[in-house]
């Protein structure tokens, strides 16, 4: 079944890889079919672009909410989790997933969250940790559920 390539045996899952540098490689999809993928360099470049865009968006939103920096950080982290949950539920491709991970990695921030939590004091800081964890986890699940209910290609996370 399918086309045969030189050096390919029917028992082999796909033809042997080409030698030399390439921006593409053959990947196996979940249904067993072959699909074309990106090289490690191109995937890393996509993640870097996504991270830069995410950091820029975070900078803009954090300045818009500078009167309540703790709430701005909580909102940004929850929005990033909502985006990540929704977009991962809608796509299974490596480049899009890499762009999403890069964007949400640059957009959300744990270090700012930790610094602001420390400045809040013990009781308010503990409440901030619990609220942030609960809100971000719910946002991740909600994003996946919303996209999945509108015909996303993957099941919602969780």
Secondary structure as UniProt FT lines:
FT   TURN            6..7
FT   TURN            10..11
FT   STRAND          24..28
FT   TURN            30..31
FT   STRAND          34..38
FT   HELIX           40..64
FT   HELIX           66..68
FT   HELIX           69..90
FT   HELIX           94..107
FT   HELIX           110..120
FT   HELIX           122..149
FT   TURN            150..151
//
